[in-house]
C-alpha cells in the first residue's frame, strides 16, 4: 500500500495515526493494522510525526520498533497525566 496513491491522496492509516492525539490511540492503530499494510514510507512518515527514527531493516522489525517507541511514549504520557 502506498502512502500517496494519487496526487494529493494520503494513506488513510497515516491520516488516522496523525489525527490521534494520544500515544495510546496511536499504539492501538499500529496493533490493529495488518503487517501487509505497512511499507517503509508509511513507517518513516509515522516515525517522523512523533520525532523518532526507525532504523532500516525488515518491515516486521521496523513496525515492532515503531510499536515499542509509541508504547514507551504512551507509558510516559499516562504517568504525566497522573501527576
C-alpha positions as CSV (number, residue, x, y, z in Angstrom):
1,X,0.0,0.0,0.0
2,X,1.4,3.4,-0.9
3,X,1.1,6.5,1.2
4,X,0.4,8.6,-1.7
5,X,-2.0,6.8,-4.1
6,X,-2.8,9.6,-6.5
7,X,-1.6,13.1,-6.3
8,X,-3.0,14.6,-3.0
9,X,-4.4,11.3,-1.7
10,X,-2.7,10.2,1.5
11,X,-2.8,6.7,3.1
12,X,-5.8,6.6,5.4
13,X,-3.8,4.7,8.0
14,X,-1.3,7.6,8.1
15,X,-4.1,10.1,8.4
16,X,-5.7,8.2,11.3
17,X,-2.3,8.0,13.0
18,X,-1.7,11.7,12.5
19,X,-5.2,12.7,13.7
20,X,-5.0,10.9,17.1
21,X,-3.7,13.0,20.0
22,X,-2.7,10.3,22.4
23,X,0.1,7.8,22.1
24,X,-2.2,5.1,23.4
25,X,-4.5,5.6,20.5
26,X,-1.6,5.7,18.1
27,X,-0.5,2.3,19.5
28,X,-3.9,0.9,19.0
29,X,-3.8,1.9,15.3
30,X,-0.4,0.2,14.9
31,X,-1.7,-3.0,16.5
32,X,-4.9,-3.1,14.5
33,X,-3.2,-2.5,11.2
34,X,-2.2,-5.8,9.3
35,X,1.5,-6.0,8.7
36,X,0.9,-6.3,5.0
37,X,-0.5,-2.7,5.0
38,X,2.9,-1.3,6.1
39,X,5.6,-0.2,3.9
40,X,8.9,1.7,4.5
41,X,7.4,5.1,3.6
42,X,4.5,4.7,5.9
43,X,6.7,3.7,8.8
44,X,9.1,6.6,8.1
45,X,6.2,9.1,8.0
46,X,4.7,7.7,11.2
47,X,8.0,7.8,12.9
48,X,8.9,11.3,11.8
49,X,5.5,12.5,13.0
50,X,6.5,11.6,16.6
51,X,10.1,12.7,16.2
52,X,11.8,9.3,16.1
53,X,13.9,7.5,13.6
54,X,13.3,3.8,12.9
55,X,16.4,2.0,11.6
56,X,16.3,0.3,8.2
57,X,15.5,-3.4,8.1
58,X,12.7,-5.8,7.6
59,X,9.2,-4.3,7.7
60,X,8.2,-6.6,10.6
61,X,11.2,-5.4,12.6
62,X,10.6,-1.8,11.8
63,X,6.9,-2.0,12.7
64,X,7.8,-3.6,16.0
65,X,10.4,-0.9,16.7
66,X,7.8,1.7,16.0
67,X,5.3,0.0,18.3
68,X,7.9,-0.1,21.0
69,X,8.6,3.6,20.7
70,X,4.9,4.5,20.7
71,X,4.2,2.2,23.6
72,X,7.0,3.8,25.7
73,X,5.7,7.2,25.0
74,X,2.2,6.1,25.9
75,X,3.5,5.0,29.3
76,X,5.2,8.4,29.9
77,X,2.1,10.2,28.7
78,X,0.0,8.3,31.3
79,X,2.5,9.0,34.1
80,X,2.5,12.7,33.2
81,X,-1.3,12.9,33.5
82,X,-1.3,11.3,36.9
83,X,0.9,14.0,38.5
